[in-house]
Amino acid sequence: MKRDHSDDVAGGTGPVEERPRRWRRLWVVAAVIVVLLGLLVGGAELFLRAIIPNVIAGVVRDKIGLSQQHEVDVQLQGSALIPALGGHVGSVDLRIPDLEVVDGITADVSAHADSIPFDPTKGRIEGATATATISSDSVGPLLALVTDGVVDDGTVKDGLLEVSKTLQLFGYDVQLSAEFGLSVQDGNLVVDPSSINAAGFNLTAEQLRPLLGDNASALLDTRSVCLRDRLPEGVTLTDIELRQGVLGGSAAVTAKFDPELLSNPTKQQFGSCEAS
C-alpha cells in the first residue's frame, strides 16, 4: 500500500524540514569553532610579539655589556607563532644606536637574523649579519686606526677617506693631504693610499718616503689592518662602504656572525692577529 507523505510535509515534522535544520546547526557550530580558533591564534600571536622582543633585547644587552637603559629595538618579521611551533623565532631585525664597536669608534648598528632559538644562549642563530654605520662624528677615530695615529681628522669624499696633516718638511710646516681607499679582505681591513700631495712641493711618493720618516708606511703603503684582536671570535668583517652625505660622510662596516656567537663562550672572546 503506497504511503502518502502529504501529512508529514503539511505538519512540518518530517525529514524534509529536519535535514536543513541539522545542517544549519552544524554550520553554526563550525563557524563558532573557527572564530574561537582565530581568537586563540591571534591572541598567541600578540602574546609572542609582546614577549619575544623584550627577551631578545635583554639577552643582547647582557652579552655586550649594555645598560638596561640603552636602546635595543627588536622587530619580528612575518608570523611569530608559526616559527614558535618549531621552537624558534623567525626573521628578526635589530637596531642599537650609539654602540662603541672598536677603540672609541661609535656606530649605529643594525642586525638581521633568519632564525633565533627561544633561548639564544643555548642554540644556533642562522643567517645573522650586522652593519655598523660610523657617522662623521666618529670618522676621526677610524682615521687614527687606519693611519696608525698619524692622522685623526678628515672627511669622506667620492668613496675615499680624505685627510690632511701638517708636517715638518725642509724645515717648513707643510700641509700634507692624502686619500685612502678602504676594503675588507679575509676579515682584515685593507688600507690603500690612492694619492698624496705636499702643498707647494711637486714630490712623488718615493721622494716623500725618506722625508716622512716613521710616518711613511702609514701614509704611503697599502697594508692590511687586523682587527680580530678587537672583535669577538664569532664576528667576521665582510665589507666596508664609504658614503658621502649632505651632513658629512659615513662608513658602513658589514660583518657576519657565527651561529654559535651567543651560545659558545669561546666565540665571544677576542680573537688573535698572530696568524694574520
C-alpha positions in Angstrom: 0.0 0.0 0.0 1.5 3.4 -1.1 2.2 5.8 1.8 1.0 9.4 1.5 3.7 11.9 2.8 1.5 14.9 2.5 0.7 14.9 6.2 4.4 14.9 7.1 5.1 17.9 4.9 1.9 19.8 5.9 2.6 19.2 9.6 6.2 20.4 9.3 7.6 17.5 11.3 9.0 15.3 8.6 12.6 14.6 7.5 12.4 17.2 4.7 12.4 20.1 7.2 14.6 18.4 9.9 17.6 17.9 7.5 18.1 21.7 6.7 17.8 22.5 10.4 20.6 20.0 11.3 22.9 21.4 8.6 22.2 24.9 9.8 23.2 23.9 13.4 26.4 22.2 12.1 27.4 25.3 10.1 26.8 27.5 13.2 29.0 25.2 15.4 31.7 25.2 12.7 31.6 28.9 12.5 31.9 29.3 16.3 34.9 26.9 16.4 36.6 28.8 13.6 36.1 32.1 15.4 37.4 30.7 18.7 40.5 29.2 16.9 41.1 32.6 15.3 40.9 34.4 18.6 43.3 31.8 20.2 45.8 32.1 17.3 45.5 35.9 17.2 46.0 36.1 21.0 49.0 33.8 20.9 50.5 35.9 18.1 50.0 39.1 20.0 51.4 37.5 23.2 54.6 36.3 21.4 55.1 39.7 19.7 54.9 41.4 23.1 57.2 39.0 24.9 59.9 37.9 22.4 61.4 41.3 21.5 62.0 42.1 25.2 63.6 38.7 25.8 66.0 39.1 22.8 66.8 42.7 23.8 67.6 41.6 27.3 70.0 38.8 26.1 71.8 41.3 23.7 72.3 43.9 26.5 73.6 41.2 28.8 76.0 39.7 26.2 77.6 43.0 25.0 77.5 44.8 28.4 74.9 47.4 27.8 72.9 49.1 30.5 69.2 48.4 30.8 68.5 51.9 29.6 70.4 51.5 26.3 68.0 51.3 23.4 67.8 48.0 21.7 65.0 47.9 19.1 63.8 44.4 18.1 61.3 43.9 15.2 59.8 40.5 14.3 59.2 40.0 10.6 56.4 37.7 9.5 54.5 35.5 11.8 55.7 35.0 15.3 53.5 31.9 16.0 54.4 29.7 13.1 58.2 29.6 13.8 57.4 29.3 17.5 55.7 25.9 16.8 59.1 24.7 15.6 60.8 26.0 18.8 62.5 29.2 17.4 61.9 32.8 16.4 61.7 33.6 12.7 63.2 36.6 10.8 64.3 39.3 13.2 65.7 42.8 12.7 67.6 44.6 15.5 68.9 48.1 15.9 71.3 49.5 18.5 72.2 53.2 18.3 75.4 54.7 19.7 77.3 51.5 20.3 81.0 51.5 20.7 82.3 48.9 18.3 86.1 49.3 18.2 88.5 51.5 20.1 86.3 54.6 20.7 84.5 54.2 17.3 80.8 54.7 17.9 78.2 53.5 15.4 74.6 52.8 14.8 74.3 49.1 14.5 71.6 47.3 12.6 71.5 43.5 12.5 69.4 40.7 11.0 68.9 37.0 11.7 66.9 34.5 9.7 66.2 32.4 12.8 66.9 32.6 16.5 66.2 29.9 19.1 63.9 30.8 22.0 67.0 30.9 24.2 69.8 32.4 22.1 72.4 31.4 24.7 71.6 27.7 24.1 71.2 27.3 20.3 72.3 28.4 16.9 71.5 31.7 15.2 71.1 31.3 11.5 71.8 33.8 8.8 73.0 36.6 11.2 74.7 39.7 9.8 75.2 43.3 11.1 76.1 46.7 9.6 77.8 49.3 11.8 77.3 52.8 10.3 80.0 55.1 11.5 78.9 58.8 11.3 81.1 61.8 10.5 81.5 62.3 14.3 83.4 59.1 14.6 85.4 59.3 11.4 88.3 60.7 13.4 88.9 57.5 15.5 88.6 55.5 12.3 91.3 57.6 10.6 93.5 57.2 13.6 93.0 53.4 13.3 93.9 53.1 9.6 96.9 55.6 9.8 98.4 54.3 13.0 97.5 57.6 14.7 99.3 59.7 12.2 96.0 61.4 11.1 93.0 61.8 13.3 90.8 64.1 11.3 89.3 64.1 7.8 86.3 63.6 5.7 84.6 61.1 3.3 84.6 62.2 -0.3 83.9 60.3 -3.5 84.2 56.9 -1.8 87.6 57.7 -0.2 88.9 58.9 3.1 90.4 62.4 2.5 92.8 63.5 5.2 95.3 66.3 5.8 98.2 66.7 8.2 100.7 69.5 8.9 104.2 68.0 8.9 107.7 69.4 9.0 109.4 69.2 5.6 112.7 71.0 4.7 112.3 73.0 7.9 108.9 74.3 7.0 105.3 73.5 8.1 103.8 71.7 5.1 100.2 70.8 4.6 100.1 67.2 3.5 96.9 65.8 2.0 96.2 62.2 1.2 93.3 59.9 0.1 92.7 56.4 1.2 90.5 53.6 -0.1 89.2 51.0 2.3 88.1 47.5 1.7 87.9 44.1 3.5 89.8 41.1 2.6 89.9 37.8 4.6 88.3 39.6 7.5 91.0 42.3 7.7 90.7 46.0 6.8 92.8 46.9 3.8 94.1 50.5 3.6 95.1 51.6 0.1 96.6 55.1 -0.3 95.4 56.4 -3.7 97.1 59.8 -3.7 99.3 62.0 -1.5 100.3 65.6 -2.0 102.6 68.0 -0.2 101.3 71.5 -0.7 103.8 73.6 -2.6 106.0 70.7 -3.5 105.9 68.6 -6.6 107.1 65.4 -5.0 106.4 61.8 -5.8 105.5 59.2 -3.1 109.0 57.8 -3.2 110.6 61.2 -2.8 108.3 61.8 0.2 109.2 58.5 1.9 112.5 59.4 3.4 111.1 62.8 4.4 108.2 61.3 6.3 110.3 59.0 8.4 108.2 56.9 10.8 105.0 58.2 9.2 105.9 56.9 5.7 104.4 53.4 5.9 101.1 54.6 7.4 100.6 57.2 4.6 102.2 55.6 1.6 101.9 51.8 1.7 98.9 49.6 1.0 98.6 47.5 4.1 96.2 45.1 5.9 95.0 46.1 9.4 94.0 43.2 11.5 91.0 43.8 13.8 90.5 40.3 15.1 92.1 41.0 18.4 89.5 43.7 19.0 86.5 41.7 17.9 84.9 38.6 19.3 85.9 35.3 17.6 82.4 34.9 16.3 82.4 38.2 14.3 84.0 38.4 10.9 84.2 41.6 8.8 82.9 41.2 5.3 82.7 44.6 3.7 83.1 48.4 4.2 81.5 51.1 2.2 82.4 54.8 2.4 79.3 57.0 1.9 79.2 60.7 1.2 76.2 62.6 2.7 74.8 66.1 3.0 75.8 66.4 6.7 79.1 64.6 6.3 80.4 61.3 5.3 80.0 57.9 6.9 81.4 54.4 6.8 79.2 51.3 6.8 81.0 48.2 8.0 79.3 44.9 7.5 80.1 41.7 9.4 78.7 38.2 9.7 78.1 36.3 12.9 79.0 32.7 13.8 75.8 30.7 14.5 77.2 29.9 18.0 78.1 33.5 18.9 75.7 33.7 21.8 75.8 30.1 22.9 79.5 29.3 22.8 81.7 31.4 25.2 84.8 30.9 23.1 83.1 32.7 20.2 82.6 35.7 22.5 86.3 36.1 23.4 88.5 38.4 21.4 90.4 36.8 18.6 94.1 36.9 17.7 96.2 38.6 15.0 99.1 36.2 15.4 98.3 34.2 12.2 97.4 37.3 10.1 
